[in-house]
Amino acid sequence: MLNDPQEWIECMSYSPSNDKLGVGSHDNFIYIYPINAEGVYSRCYKLKGHSSYISAFDWSLDSSYIRSNCGAYELLFFNAKNG
């Protein structure tokens, strides 16, 4: 159960390395959850910058970067390793 997003979740995606879960919400943020060996999720980063809800995002092949789009058609890039 994810309690961090303040509005509904629009999109979710595991990183290609399968060690992180990204969650795009209608509260304009992307949440990055690391996954530990027991399968427990804990919030690591809250990516800020969009002025509208997150409509889509994807990971780079090395799981280092996220490219995201929002309802205002902004295209932003984030460093997924340090937020």
N, C-alpha and C positions, 0 to 999 in steps of 0.2 A: 504494500500500500504506500503510495507516494503522497505525502502531506505538504510538500513545499509549494507546488503551484497553487496560486490563489484563484484561478479560473480553470475551465476545462482544458484538457490536453488535446491538441490538434494533431501532433505527430510524435512518434517515438522511433528510435533507431539504435541498434547496438553498433558499436565501433567495429571495424574490420578485425581488430585484434581481440575482440570479444571480452575486453576487460572494463568497458564503460557502457553505460546506457545514457543516451541523450533524449531529453523530453522537451518538446516545444509546446508552449502554453499560450492561451489567449490573454495572459497577463503580461505579454510582450517579452518574456524571458525564455532562455533555454537553460535547462538544468542538466548538469552532468553528474551522474552517479557512478562512482567506481564500484566494481563488483569484487568482493573478496573471495577467498577460497571456499567459504561456507555458503556462498550465494546470497550474501546479505548486501543490500544497497545502502549507501550513506552519501548524503549530498556533499559534493566536493566543490563545485563551481556553479555560480549563477551568472550566465552571460547576459550582459546588458548592452543596449544600444538601439534596439528597434523601437519605432514609434507606433507600431501596431502589432496585432497578434502574429505569432509565428505560423506561417502557412506551410513551410517545408524547410528541411535542412538535410545535408548529407556530409559524410566524413571523407577526408582524404584517405588514400589507400594505406598510409602509414599510421592512421588514427591520430595525427598530430593537429589537424586543422578541421574546422567546421565552416561550411558555406551555408548561409541561411537566407531565406526570403520571408517577407512579412506581408500583411494585408495592405501596407502602403507601398508595396513593390520595391522596397529597399533590399539591396543585396549586400550583405555584410559577411566578413570573414573573421573568424576567431581562432586563437591559439587554444586548442583543447587540452594542452598539457598544463598550462598555468592560468587559464581563464582570461 
